[in-house]
């Protein structure tokens, strides 16, 4: 297994987990770009958003709802937070296992860069 996130899910690589259930794991990003910067990751390996099918709609919905719940738990629901999916290298995806970035705790700018 060469996927970093699959190794985290398997417990082979440590991560600062903030949430885990039977289909998702969430952990702090090792290179945070905001005071709150975590990743919501499905436990099933899916390389990119391009690899999702209609059968995955519930999974993606669960990822987004979990991101919102964590942001609320951490007090960022009122001031605001950003969620980001990157797809492929030009968009900034460096780990090819889909993941949702959740950032909060500072003012975000647009365009993001």
C-alpha positions in Angstrom: 0.0 0.0 0.0 1.6 3.3 -1.1 -1.3 5.7 -0.4 -0.5 7.9 2.6 -4.1 8.3 3.7 -4.7 4.5 3.4 -1.7 4.1 5.7 -3.2 6.6 8.2 -6.6 4.8 8.0 -4.8 1.4 8.7 -3.0 2.9 11.7 0.4 2.5 10.0 1.1 6.2 10.0 0.1 8.5 12.9 -2.3 11.3 12.5 -4.0 13.8 14.9 -7.5 12.4 14.5 -10.4 14.6 15.3 -13.2 12.2 14.1 -13.6 8.6 13.0 -16.6 6.4 12.1 -17.1 3.4 9.9 -16.7 5.3 6.6 -14.8 8.5 7.4 -11.8 9.7 9.3 -10.8 13.4 9.9 -7.5 14.6 11.1 -5.4 17.8 11.3 -3.4 18.7 8.2 0.3 18.4 8.8 0.9 21.7 6.9 -1.9 23.9 8.2 -2.9 27.0 6.2 -5.3 28.3 8.9 -5.7 27.9 12.7 -8.2 25.1 11.9 -7.1 23.0 8.9 -8.2 19.4 8.8 -9.0 16.8 6.3 -12.1 14.7 6.0 -11.2 11.5 4.2 -13.3 8.4 3.2 -11.9 5.1 4.4 -12.5 3.6 1.0 -9.8 4.6 -1.4 -11.0 6.8 -4.3 -8.1 8.5 -6.1 -9.8 11.7 -7.4 -13.2 13.3 -7.7 -13.1 12.1 -11.3 -13.4 8.5 -10.0 -16.7 9.1 -8.1 -19.9 7.7 -9.4 -23.6 8.4 -8.5 -23.3 5.5 -6.0 -20.9 7.7 -4.1 -23.3 10.6 -3.6 -24.0 9.5 0.0 -20.3 9.3 0.8 -19.6 12.8 -0.5 -22.6 14.1 1.4 -21.4 12.5 4.6 -18.0 14.2 4.1 -19.5 17.6 3.7 -21.9 17.2 6.6 -19.0 15.9 8.8 -16.9 19.0 7.8 -19.8 21.3 8.9 -20.2 19.4 12.2 -16.5 19.6 13.0 -16.4 23.3 12.1 -19.4 23.9 14.4 -17.8 21.9 17.2 -14.7 24.1 16.9 -16.7 27.3 16.9 -16.2 28.3 13.2 -19.7 27.9 12.0 -20.7 31.5 12.8 -17.6 33.4 11.7 -17.2 31.1 8.7 -15.0 28.3 7.3 -13.9 27.1 3.9 -14.1 23.6 2.4 -12.0 22.6 -0.6 -11.7 19.5 -2.8 -8.7 19.6 -5.1 -8.7 17.3 -8.1 -5.4 16.3 -9.7 -2.0 17.9 -9.7 -2.7 21.3 -11.3 -5.4 22.0 -8.7 -3.0 21.2 -5.9 -3.9 17.5 -5.1 -0.8 15.9 -3.7 -2.3 12.8 -2.1 -4.4 10.8 -4.6 -7.1 9.7 -2.2 -10.0 12.2 -2.2 -10.1 14.4 0.8 -12.0 17.6 1.9 -10.0 20.4 3.4 -11.7 22.3 6.1 -10.2 25.6 7.1 -11.2 28.2 9.6 -10.1 30.7 12.2 -8.9 33.4 9.8 -10.2 35.6 7.0 -10.1 33.9 3.7 -9.4 35.7 0.5 -10.6 35.2 -3.1 -9.4 34.0 -5.4 -7.7 31.4 -3.2 -4.5 31.2 -5.2 
